[in-house]
Each structure stands twice: as C-alpha cells, then as structure tokens.
C-alpha cells in the first residue's frame, strides 16, 4: 500500500492528492464522510454526487409519466382560471 499525504488549510480545506482522487474516483462535487474511530483515528468514505437524472426511473409505476410541456401548459391554464375566477368574485 502506498501512502500519500495532503494538506489542511487554516480554513479546514483539505487538499487530496491526485493519485488518491483517481484511485477513489473522487470527482468535483462529491462529498466525503468521516467516521471517528474509538482509537482516535478516522475512516473516510466518498459519497458520490447525485442528480435527479441518476434516480430517474428507479421507482416502478403502472401509470404513464406525463409530458413536462403538457404539465406546464396545464398548470398555466389552471392558474389563469384561478385568476379569472378570483377576479369575478372581487
């Protein structure tokens, strides 16, 4: 096992050597989770950055997924009806 060292700034920013980032596939935006051990040490885990697209389709459903343009148009129509309806009651 090869050891590599980084550096901690006075603001707590940690510089992780490129070899370690490559080996652990750490990308910009990923988070690091630190677990303190009873013996005074710590373990570090990489928490990969997720986007909505990463989880799209994970849940199964028997319903069709509406088109986003149709949803937006429907919302605009409902909002306009609400404005017109409130205007009549004023």
N, C-alpha and C positions, 0 to 999 in steps of 0.2 A: 504494500500500500504506500502510495506517495503522499506526503503531506504538503500542503500549500498554505500560505498564510495570507490574510487580508489585513485591512486596517480599519479602525473605528475613528471617525472624526469627533470633534468636541460636541457635535450636534447628534451623535449617535448613529450617523450614517455609516453603514458597513460596506466596504469595498470587497467584493468577492472575486477572486482571481478567475480569469477567463477559462482556465483549464477546468476549474470546479464547475463553473456555469455550463460549460459544454457537456461535461460528464453527467451532470444532474439535469440537463435540458432546462435550465432556468432562463426564462425569457423576460423581457421588459414587461412589467405589469403583474408578474407572478408575485405571490406573497410567500413569506417564509414564516413558518410556525415553529416556535421554540418551546421545548418541554424541558423543564428543570428537573434534574435527577436528584435523588436524595444525597448522593455522594458529592454534590457540589458542581457536577458537570451539567451538560445540556445536550439535547438532541435537536437537530433541525430538520424540518420537513418542508418540501416545496409544495405549495398549494397553487395549482395551475389556474391562471386567469380564465374565467368562463364568460362566454357571451350568450345571449338569448339563442343564437343560432346553434350553439353547442348542444342545447337541450331540446331543440325543436323536434317534434315527432316522438319524444320519449314516452309520452302518455298515449295510450291507445284509446280510441273512441270510435263508436259506430256512427257518429254524426259527421257530416261534411264540414270542412273548415271554410267559413265564408271568405269571399274575396275582400281584401283590405279596401279596395276602391269602393266596392258596394257598401261596406260598413261605414266608411267615411261619408258617402253620399246619403245613406240612411240617417246617420247621426245629424247631418246638416239639415235634412228635411224635418226631423223631429224637433230640432232646436228652433227652426223657423216657425213651425206650427205652434210651439210653446210661446214664442214671442208674439205672434199674431193673436193667439188666444188670450194672453195676458193683456194685450193692448185693447181688446174688445171689452174686458172687464173694468178697465180704468175709467 
